Amino acid sequence: MFKFFSENFNNLKKAVSNTARSLVGNVADAVENEETFSDFVLDDMEDMLISADLGVNYASALVDKLRNQAKIKPSEIRSYLKSEFKKTLEEAGSNELNFKENSLNIYFITGVNGSGKTTLIAKLAYKFKQEGKRVLIAAGDTFRAAAEEQLNIWSQRAGADIVRRDKADPASVVYETVQKAKNENYDVVLVDTAGRLQNKFNLMEELSKIKSVIDKNAPESLRESILVLDANTGQNGLQQAKVFLDCVNLTCVALTKLDGSAKGAVVLSVAKDMKLPVKLIGVGEKMEDLKAFNADDFINALFEA
């Protein structure tokens, strides 16, 4: 699968620079010149970590490890945070997108409206097309005509095929897509879904129905259930993740709009609280700006930006 190339590391540093400042820079500036971890220093550090969208529970856990201990000094705060962040990402699981050669690969993609789900699907389709794969998109958000039209336009740009049935039952569209993919030897199916959180019950019913169609007709082909999160939503994204986790068996997260966001710490929150790895990140508007997430590169970029 596609990886970060070395020349992209500077681009990644630029993309996470605001997050790096709020999550690492501000904390280090406030702490590393102190002689000891006094309660005042630790409380201040905790507030800054929470403000950086790391999450209350995670921030408190990091700070509590520093209380009543003498091994780690304030001057070592950067190496402490770097080690903890790296451990968090490792414990969430592999960051490599699952893919099986010479087989059908289905990716079930969820996320609230406005998260960047449609453009992520198009960029992912483009990535696979660049690798010579046959790609079919299921327009499963059938009740928003604008969503289907937008997906249709993006699929054409990416060079992917699409199954689209306005106002049809989303599960029937996905069924048709899966059958077409199996009969015509497609390599990849990308399933778009609705993201209306206003009525959680209806959303859950719809997503569960679509998931059951895949489970019944191509259970061995489902590679990932991906939640698309907008990096700018910060901790709200974590709440979104919990809703979708109840609907489908999420396997990973794709983080969009990371460039320019100061809330990229949600990567760590999702990994810590939900044990979900981030596997894809969006760092710009171009088709090429969807990147495979690399935990080591991300951590290094945070501490070098």
N, C-alpha and C positions, 0 to 999 in steps of 0.2 A: 504493500500500500504506500500511498504518498507520504513523504517525510519532510521535515524541515531541512532545508539545505543551509549550509553555513552562511551563505550570503544573505539569508533572510533573518539572521539573528539580530542585526541592527534594526531591521523593521519591527521585529518583535519587541525589542527594547523600547522603541518609540511608542509602540501600541500600548505597552503596559506602564509607560512612564508616570502617568497620573496615579495609577494604582500603587506603583512603587513608592511614590512620594508620600501618599497618605498611609500606606500600610507599613513601610519600612523606614523611609527617610525621617518622617516626623517623630516616630517612636525612638529611633536611634539618636536623633539630635537632642531629644529631651532626656534620655536615660544614660547614654554611654559615658558621660563625664561625671556622673555621680559616684560617690565613694561606696555607697551601699544601697541595697534595695529596701529603702524605708517604705512604710505603709503609704506615705504621701506619693512617692515615686511610682509605686506599683499601682495605686489607684488612678494616677494620671495616665499611666501606660495602658491600663485597662480601658479607660474612657477613649483613648485615641484608637485603640484596636477596634472597639465597637463602632466608633465614628467612621472607620475605614471599611465598614460593612463586613467585618469578619464574623459577626454574630456574637450575641451575649454569652452563650454557653462556651463557645470555643475560646473567646477572649479571656473569660474567667478561668478556664482550665489552664491556659498558657501562663497567666499571671500567678495562679495558685502554686504552680510548680516552682516558682521563684521565691515564694514566701518561706521563711525559716530554714533557709539553706545557705551554705557558704561556698559551695563549689563553683557556681556560675557568678561571675562578676558583671556589674553593669557595663563595663567596657567590652564584654563579650556578647552583648545583646544581639548583634547582627548574626553571629554564628549560631546562637541559640535559636533564633527565629527561623533561620534558614534550615537548620536540622529538623525542627518541629514541622515546618511546612512540607519539607520533603517526605518525612515519615507519613504525614497525613495523606499525601497524594499516592504514595506507594501502597498504603493500606486499603485504599479505595479500589484497587485493581488495575489491570493493564489499561493503558491509554491507546492501544492499537485497535483500530476498527476491524471487527471480524469480517473476513471475506474468504470464500472458498472458491478456488479456481475450478473451471469446468463444471459449474453447478449454478443453480438459480440462487441468488442472494436477495432476500427481501429485507428492506429497512422500513420499519413502522415509525413514522415521525409525528410527534405531538408537540403542542405548545400553544399558548394563548395567542389570540389574534393580536398582531402588532409586534410579535417577538422576533420577526424576521424569518419565520418558518418557510415561507414561499421562496424567498431568494436563496435560503440555505439549500432547499431541495434542488433548485436550478444549478447552484454552484457545485453541489455534490454530483448531480447528473453530468455536469461539464467535466468534473474530475475523472469520473469513470469513462466518459466518452474519450477523453484524452489518452486513456490507457487502452483504448480499443475495445471497450465493452459495449454490448447492446443494452440500452437503458430504456425502461418503460416506466412512466409515471402514472399513478392512480390518483385522479383528482377527487379525493374523498370528501372535500369540504363543499358539498353539492348545493347547499342552501344560500351560499354567498356567491352570486353570479360574478361579482368583481374578483373574488378569490380564484375562481376557475379561469376567468379570462386572463388574469395576471399570470397564473401558472402556465396557461397555454402559450402566452408570449415568451415567458422565460424558457419553457421547454424547447421552443423553436430556436431560441438563441443558443441553447446548450446542445442542440442537435439530437434531443431525445424524443421518443414517441410518447403519446399520452392517450389515456382512456378517460373520456369526459362525457358525463351524462347529466345535464342540468336538471336540478330538482329531483333526481333519482335517489333511491335509498343508498346511502354511502356504502353499506355492506355489499350491495349488489354490484356497485362499481368496482369494488375491490375484488369481488369474486370473479367478475369478467376479466379484470386485469391479470389476476393470478393464472386463470385458465389460458389466456392469450400468451402470457409469458412462458408457461410450460409447453404449450403447443408449438410455439415459434422460436423456442430456444433462446430466450433473452438471458442475459447474465445478471441483470440487476433490475429490481422493482423498487421504486420509491413511493411509499404510500403517504399521501397528504391526508390530514384529518382536520376536523373542526376544532376551534379553540375557544368556544364560548363558555366562559366561566360563570356567566350570570346565572345559569341554571345547571348546577353541578350534577344533579341527578340525570338529566337528559344527556349531558356530555358523557358521563360515565357509562350510561346504557349504550350510547352510540359507539364509543370506543371499544367497549367490551364485545359488542356484536361484531365489529370489524375484526378484532383480534381473534374471535372464535372462527371467523371465516378462514383466516390464515392458518390457524391451528388445525382445522379440519382438512384443508385442501393442500397445504404445503408446510406441514409442521417442521420438517427437516430443513426448510429453506430460510426460516426467520433468523436473521443474523443479529439484528439489534433492534431494540425499542428505544428510540432516541428522543429525549426531551430537549426542545430548543428554548433557550433562555436568553433574554436581552441582558447584556452585562450591566446596562444602566439601571436595571430594576433592583440590583443589590439584594438585600434580604427579602424583599418581596418575591424575588425569584425562588427563594427557598420555600416559601409558602406555596407557590405555584407547583413546585416539584412534588410537594407532599400530596396535593390534589391528584396529580397525574399518576403518582405512584400507587394511589388507591385504585385507579382505573385500569392500568395495564402494568405488566411486569417490566418496568423501565430497566434498561441495562447500562445506559450512559447518558451524558449530557453534551449538547453542542452549544457553545456560548457565542452569541452574535454581538456585533457592535463593540468589540473589546477595544478597538482603537479609540483613544480619546476618553474612555470611561475611567473614572476614579474608583469604580466599584468592582473591579475584577477579582477582589478577594472572595466573591461568591463562589469562585472555582474551589477554593479551600473549604468554604462552608458546606457546600454540597458534598464534597468528598468526606468531610468529617462527620456531618450529621446524618447523611443518607447513604454513605458508602457507595456513592455513584462516581465513577471516573468521568472526567471530561475527555472527549475523544476528538472533537473538532472545535476550532475557533475561527470566527470571522474577524478579520483585521482591516477591512476596507470594502469598497463598493464593487471592485472588479471581480470578474469570474474567478480569477486566479487568487483572490484574497481569502478563500477558504483554506485553512491549513490544518494538517494533522496536529493534534496537541501533543507536545513533548514535555513531560513533567520537568525533566532536568533543564531544558531550555527555558521554560517558564520561570522556574525558581531562580536560575542564573540571571535572567533578564530583570527580575524584581530587585535583585541585589546589586546589579551593575548599572541599572538605568539612571 
